[in-house]
Amino acid sequence: MRLTAYTDYTLRTLIYLAIHRDRLVTIQEVAELHSISKNHLTKVVHQLGMSNMVETVRGRNGGLKLNIEPAEINIGEVVRATETDFFMAECFDSTSNTCVYAMGCNLKGVLNRATSAYLAVLDDVSLEDLISKKETVGKIHFMNPVPGKKIK
């Protein structure tokens, strides 16, 4: 299974915000660090703000920060909220299914169990888990996310 770019950007943004809890972070900063389009990231941040996971502050000195403790942000819930579907194969979508084996095939059940197992693993992970396991690496990697700009 492959996550959409939207989900990937959402998770990257949440990780970055969790690591930098002590200050407001700008969309530009996250976009430059990950080489992500600022326009795409703006859509991600808008949805995160609507979900109340992220607080957005407008204005010249604005930015964004986590509005919820990292331990309270469940990665499985984030992935479910950002992915459009979990159709592993054509047969999962009854409106477009043309597979001749669909009526008697066991593959759909196997793939359904695999998807459930995948999501169950994500359900056992919080944002806190993601940053605490890589805390040292993460802080080194994110020490200076914008070239030429010092972080306060």
CYANA upper distance limits for C-alpha pairs under 8 A (distance plus 0.5 A):
  1 MET  CA     88 MET  CA      7.68
  3 LEU  CA      7 THR  CA      6.63
  3 LEU  CA      8 ASP  CA      6.96
  3 LEU  CA     83 GLU  CA      7.77
  4 THR  CA      8 ASP  CA      6.81
  4 THR  CA     83 GLU  CA      7.26
  5 ALA  CA      9 TYR  CA      6.50
  6 TYR  CA     10 THR  CA      6.65
  6 TYR  CA     40 HIS  CA      8.43
  6 TYR  CA     44 VAL  CA      7.36
  6 TYR  CA     82 THR  CA      7.42
  6 TYR  CA     83 GLU  CA      8.33
  7 THR  CA     11 LEU  CA      6.68
  7 THR  CA     78 VAL  CA      8.49
  7 THR  CA     79 VAL  CA      6.87
  7 THR  CA     82 THR  CA      5.91
  7 THR  CA     83 GLU  CA      6.91
  8 ASP  CA     12 ARG  CA      6.67
  9 TYR  CA     13 THR  CA      6.51
  9 TYR  CA     36 ILE  CA      8.43
  9 TYR  CA     41 LEU  CA      7.40
  9 TYR  CA     44 VAL  CA      7.57
 10 THR  CA     14 LEU  CA      6.72
 10 THR  CA     44 VAL  CA      6.47
 10 THR  CA     45 VAL  CA      8.16
 10 THR  CA     48 LEU  CA      8.33
 10 THR  CA     82 THR  CA      8.37
 11 LEU  CA     15 ILE  CA      6.63
 11 LEU  CA     78 VAL  CA      8.40
 12 ARG  CA     16 TYR  CA      6.65
 13 THR  CA     17 LEU  CA      6.62
 13 THR  CA     30 VAL  CA      7.31
 14 LEU  CA     18 ALA  CA      6.54
 14 LEU  CA     66 LEU  CA      8.06
 14 LEU  CA    127 LEU  CA      7.98
 15 ILE  CA     19 ILE  CA      6.74
 15 ILE  CA    127 LEU  CA      7.33
 15 ILE  CA    130 LEU  CA      7.81
 15 ILE  CA    131 ILE  CA      7.15
 16 TYR  CA     20 HIS  CA      6.73
 16 TYR  CA     30 VAL  CA      8.03
 16 TYR  CA    142 PHE  CA      8.37
 17 LEU  CA     21 ARG  CA      6.47
 17 LEU  CA     25 VAL  CA      7.55
 17 LEU  CA     64 LEU  CA      8.36
 17 LEU  CA     65 LYS  CA      6.36
 17 LEU  CA     66 LEU  CA      6.56
 18 ALA  CA     66 LEU  CA      7.21
 18 ALA  CA     70 PRO  CA      6.80
 18 ALA  CA    127 LEU  CA      8.00
 18 ALA  CA    128 GLU  CA      8.13
 18 ALA  CA    131 ILE  CA      7.70
 19 ILE  CA    131 ILE  CA      7.26
 19 ILE  CA    135 GLU  CA      8.40
 19 ILE  CA    138 GLY  CA      7.93
 19 ILE  CA    139 LYS  CA      7.62
 20 HIS  CA     24 LEU  CA      8.37
 20 HIS  CA     25 VAL  CA      8.02
 21 ARG  CA     65 LYS  CA      7.19
 21 ARG  CA     66 LEU  CA      7.48
 23 ARG  CA     65 LYS  CA      7.70
 24 LEU  CA     62 GLY  CA      7.49
 24 LEU  CA     63 GLY  CA      5.51
 24 LEU  CA     64 LEU  CA      5.68
 24 LEU  CA     65 LYS  CA      5.98
 25 VAL  CA     29 GLU  CA      7.37
 25 VAL  CA     30 VAL  CA      8.16
 25 VAL  CA     63 GLY  CA      5.54
 25 VAL  CA     64 LEU  CA      5.70
 25 VAL  CA     65 LYS  CA      6.92
 26 THR  CA     30 VAL  CA      7.16
 26 THR  CA     62 GLY  CA      7.88
 26 THR  CA     63 GLY  CA      5.09
 26 THR  CA     64 LEU  CA      6.74
 27 ILE  CA     31 ALA  CA      6.51
 27 ILE  CA     38 LYS  CA      7.29
 27 ILE  CA     41 LEU  CA      7.39
 27 ILE  CA     42 THR  CA      7.33
 27 ILE  CA     45 VAL  CA      8.34
 27 ILE  CA     63 GLY  CA      7.57
 27 ILE  CA     64 LEU  CA      8.20
 28 GLN  CA     32 GLU  CA      6.51
 28 GLN  CA     38 LYS  CA      6.79
 29 GLU  CA     33 LEU  CA      6.67
 29 GLU  CA    145 PRO  CA      7.26
 29 GLU  CA    146 VAL  CA      6.57
 30 VAL  CA     34 HIS  CA      6.75
 30 VAL  CA     36 ILE  CA      8.31
 30 VAL  CA    145 PRO  CA      8.21
 31 ALA  CA     35 SER  CA      6.07
 31 ALA  CA     36 ILE  CA      5.14
 31 ALA  CA     37 SER  CA      6.61
 31 ALA  CA     38 LYS  CA      5.94
 31 ALA  CA     41 LEU  CA      7.19
 32 GLU  CA     36 ILE  CA      7.01
 32 GLU  CA    145 PRO  CA      8.21
 32 GLU  CA    146 VAL  CA      7.29
 33 LEU  CA    145 PRO  CA      5.90
 33 LEU  CA    146 VAL  CA      6.95
 36 ILE  CA     40 HIS  CA      7.80
 36 ILE  CA     41 LEU  CA      7.39
 37 SER  CA     41 LEU  CA      6.75
 38 LYS  CA     42 THR  CA      6.51
 39 ASN  CA     43 LYS  CA      7.19
 40 HIS  CA     44 VAL  CA      7.12
 41 LEU  CA     45 VAL  CA      6.63
 42 THR  CA     46 HIS  CA      6.53
 43 LYS  CA     47 GLN  CA      6.88
 44 VAL  CA     48 LEU  CA      6.74
 45 VAL  CA     49 GLY  CA      6.52
 45 VAL  CA     54 VAL  CA      8.14
 46 HIS  CA     50 MET  CA      6.73
 47 GLN  CA     51 SER  CA      6.64
 48 LEU  CA     52 ASN  CA      6.87
 48 LEU  CA     53 MET  CA      6.16
 48 LEU  CA     54 VAL  CA      5.95
 49 GLY  CA     53 MET  CA      6.69
 49 GLY  CA     54 VAL  CA      5.31
 49 GLY  CA     55 GLU  CA      6.24
 49 GLY  CA     56 THR  CA      6.81
 52 ASN  CA     67 ASN  CA      7.07
 52 ASN  CA     68 ILE  CA      8.29
 53 MET  CA     66 LEU  CA      6.51
 53 MET  CA     67 ASN  CA      5.65
 53 MET  CA     68 ILE  CA      6.03
 53 MET  CA     73 ILE  CA      8.29
 54 VAL  CA     64 LEU  CA      7.10
 54 VAL  CA     65 LYS  CA      6.11
 54 VAL  CA     66 LEU  CA      4.96
 54 VAL  CA     67 ASN  CA      5.23
 54 VAL  CA     68 ILE  CA      7.69
 55 GLU  CA     64 LEU  CA      6.06
 55 GLU  CA     65 LYS  CA      5.93
 55 GLU  CA     66 LEU  CA      6.53
 55 GLU  CA     67 ASN  CA      5.76
 56 THR  CA     62 GLY  CA      7.96
 56 THR  CA     63 GLY  CA      6.41
 56 THR  CA     64 LEU  CA      4.95
 56 THR  CA     65 LYS  CA      7.25
 57 VAL  CA     62 GLY  CA      5.13
 57 VAL  CA     63 GLY  CA      5.66
 57 VAL  CA     64 LEU  CA      6.43
 58 ARG  CA     62 GLY  CA      5.22
 58 ARG  CA     63 GLY  CA      7.11
 66 LEU  CA     70 PRO  CA      8.34
 68 ILE  CA     72 GLU  CA      7.09
 68 ILE  CA     73 ILE  CA      7.61
 69 GLU  CA     73 ILE  CA      7.45
 70 PRO  CA    126 SER  CA      7.24
 70 PRO  CA    127 LEU  CA      5.35
 70 PRO  CA    128 GLU  CA      5.13
 71 ALA  CA    126 SER  CA      5.96
 71 ALA  CA    127 LEU  CA      6.42
 71 ALA  CA    128 GLU  CA      5.19
 71 ALA  CA    129 ASP  CA      7.84
 72 GLU  CA    126 SER  CA      7.18
 72 GLU  CA    127 LEU  CA      8.04
 72 GLU  CA    128 GLU  CA      8.48
 73 ILE  CA     77 GLU  CA      8.40
 73 ILE  CA     78 VAL  CA      8.20
 73 ILE  CA    126 SER  CA      5.93
 73 ILE  CA    127 LEU  CA      6.03
 73 ILE  CA    128 GLU  CA      8.26
 74 ASN  CA     78 VAL  CA      6.92
 74 ASN  CA    122 LEU  CA      8.23
 74 ASN  CA    123 ASP  CA      6.78
 74 ASN  CA    124 ASP  CA      8.09
 74 ASN  CA    125 VAL  CA      6.59
 74 ASN  CA    126 SER  CA      4.99
 74 ASN  CA    127 LEU  CA      6.94
 75 ILE  CA     79 VAL  CA      6.65
 75 ILE  CA    122 LEU  CA      6.06
 75 ILE  CA    123 ASP  CA      6.66
 75 ILE  CA    124 ASP  CA      8.38
 75 ILE  CA    125 VAL  CA      6.22
 75 ILE  CA    126 SER  CA      5.98
 75 ILE  CA    127 LEU  CA      6.90
 76 GLY  CA     80 ARG  CA      6.66
 76 GLY  CA    119 LEU  CA      6.43
 76 GLY  CA    120 ALA  CA      7.88
 76 GLY  CA    121 VAL  CA      8.24
 76 GLY  CA    122 LEU  CA      4.88
 76 GLY  CA    123 ASP  CA      4.77
 76 GLY  CA    124 ASP  CA      8.04
 76 GLY  CA    125 VAL  CA      7.74
 77 GLU  CA     81 ALA  CA      6.58
 77 GLU  CA    123 ASP  CA      7.45
 78 VAL  CA     82 THR  CA      6.72
 79 VAL  CA     83 GLU  CA      6.39
 86 PHE  CA    115 THR  CA      7.93
 87 PHE  CA     91 CYS  CA      8.46
 87 PHE  CA     92 PHE  CA      5.73
 87 PHE  CA     93 ASP  CA      7.18
 88 MET  CA     92 PHE  CA      7.32
 88 MET  CA    111 LEU  CA      7.12
 88 MET  CA    112 ASN  CA      8.34
 88 MET  CA    115 THR  CA      8.30
 89 ALA  CA     93 ASP  CA      8.45
 89 ALA  CA    108 LYS  CA      8.10
 90 GLU  CA     96 SER  CA      7.51
 90 GLU  CA     97 ASN  CA      5.93
 90 GLU  CA     98 THR  CA      8.03
 90 GLU  CA     99 CYS  CA      7.72
 91 CYS  CA     96 SER  CA      8.36
 91 CYS  CA     97 ASN  CA      5.56
 91 CYS  CA     98 THR  CA      8.02
 91 CYS  CA     99 CYS  CA      7.07
 91 CYS  CA    102 ALA  CA      6.77
 91 CYS  CA    108 LYS  CA      7.25
 92 PHE  CA     97 ASN  CA      7.89
 92 PHE  CA    108 LYS  CA      7.50
 93 ASP  CA     97 ASN  CA      6.35
 97 ASN  CA    102 ALA  CA      8.45
 98 THR  CA    102 ALA  CA      8.48
101 TYR  CA    105 CYS  CA      5.94
106 ASN  CA    110 VAL  CA      7.01
107 LEU  CA    111 LEU  CA      6.57
108 LYS  CA    112 ASN  CA      6.45
109 GLY  CA    113 ARG  CA      6.72
110 VAL  CA    114 ALA  CA      6.74
111 LEU  CA    115 THR  CA      6.60
112 ASN  CA    116 SER  CA      6.68
113 ARG  CA    117 ALA  CA      6.64
114 ALA  CA    118 TYR  CA      6.65
115 THR  CA    119 LEU  CA      6.72
116 SER  CA    120 ALA  CA      6.51
117 ALA  CA    121 VAL  CA      6.83
118 TYR  CA    122 LEU  CA      7.10
119 LEU  CA    123 ASP  CA      6.55
120 ALA  CA    124 ASP  CA      7.09
121 VAL  CA    125 VAL  CA      7.56
125 VAL  CA    129 ASP  CA      6.57
125 VAL  CA    130 LEU  CA      7.98
126 SER  CA    130 LEU  CA      7.24
127 LEU  CA    131 ILE  CA      7.07
128 GLU  CA    132 SER  CA      6.41
129 ASP  CA    133 LYS  CA      6.65
130 LEU  CA    134 LYS  CA      7.21
131 ILE  CA    135 GLU  CA      5.73
131 ILE  CA    138 GLY  CA      7.65
134 LYS  CA    138 GLY  CA      6.03
135 GLU  CA    139 LYS  CA      6.51
136 THR  CA    140 ILE  CA      6.79
137 VAL  CA    141 HIS  CA      6.49
138 GLY  CA    142 PHE  CA      6.40
139 LYS  CA    143 MET  CA      6.08
141 HIS  CA    145 PRO  CA      8.32
143 MET  CA    151 ILE  CA      8.18
144 ASN  CA    149 LYS  CA      7.74
144 ASN  CA    150 LYS  CA      7.09
144 ASN  CA    151 ILE  CA      6.99
146 VAL  CA    150 LYS  CA      8.26
